[in-house]
Amino acid sequence: MSLLDFLSSSRLVPVLGTIYLVYLASQPPPARWVGLGCLAVIAPLAVGWLLGRFAGVGPWAE
């Protein structure tokens, strides 16, 4: 199993994607605008995923 296969099947994908978007938002424009725009859409989903994963609240609760 390669590293790419591991990452694509991992539950860390949302966390790594959010970290990458934060990185993009810290870069000079136009990457900043892309990162901020994507974070505006993804941030509520990421918060819901984190609450479900770690607090057991919401649709992502296990």
C-alpha positions as CSV (number, residue, x, y, z in Angstrom):
1,M,0.0,0.0,0.0
2,S,1.5,3.3,-1.0
3,L,1.3,6.5,0.9
4,L,-1.3,7.9,-1.5
5,D,-3.5,4.9,-1.0
6,F,-3.2,5.2,2.7
7,L,-4.1,8.9,2.7
8,S,-7.0,8.5,0.3
9,S,-8.6,5.8,2.5
10,S,-7.8,7.6,5.7
11,R,-10.1,9.6,7.9
12,L,-7.5,12.3,8.0
13,V,-8.5,13.5,4.5
14,P,-10.9,16.2,5.8
15,V,-8.3,17.4,8.3
16,L,-5.5,17.5,5.8
17,G,-7.7,19.3,3.3
18,T,-8.7,22.0,5.8
19,I,-5.0,22.5,6.7
20,Y,-4.2,22.9,3.0
21,L,-7.0,25.5,2.6
22,V,-5.7,27.4,5.6
23,Y,-2.3,27.4,3.9
24,L,-3.8,28.7,0.7
25,A,-5.6,31.5,2.6
26,S,-2.2,32.6,4.1
27,Q,-0.7,33.0,0.6
28,P,-0.8,36.2,-1.5
29,P,-3.7,36.7,-3.9
30,P,-5.2,35.1,-5.9
31,A,-4.5,31.9,-3.9
32,R,-5.7,33.7,-0.8
33,W,-9.1,34.3,-2.3
34,V,-9.4,30.7,-3.4
35,G,-8.5,29.5,0.1
36,L,-10.9,31.9,1.8
37,G,-13.7,31.1,-0.5
38,C,-13.3,27.4,-0.1
39,L,-13.0,27.8,3.7
40,A,-16.2,29.7,3.8
41,V,-17.9,26.6,2.3
42,I,-15.9,23.9,4.0
43,A,-15.6,25.4,7.5
44,P,-19.2,24.6,8.7
45,L,-18.8,21.1,7.3
46,A,-15.4,20.7,9.1
47,V,-16.9,21.9,12.4
48,G,-19.8,19.5,12.1
49,W,-17.4,16.6,11.2
50,L,-15.2,17.4,14.2
51,L,-18.2,17.6,16.6
52,G,-19.5,14.3,15.3
53,R,-16.2,12.6,15.4
54,F,-15.0,13.8,18.8
55,A,-18.1,14.9,20.7
56,G,-20.6,12.5,19.3
57,V,-23.0,15.2,18.2
58,G,-24.8,15.5,14.8
59,P,-25.0,13.3,11.7
60,W,-21.3,12.3,11.8
61,A,-21.5,10.8,15.3
62,E,-20.5,7.1,15.4
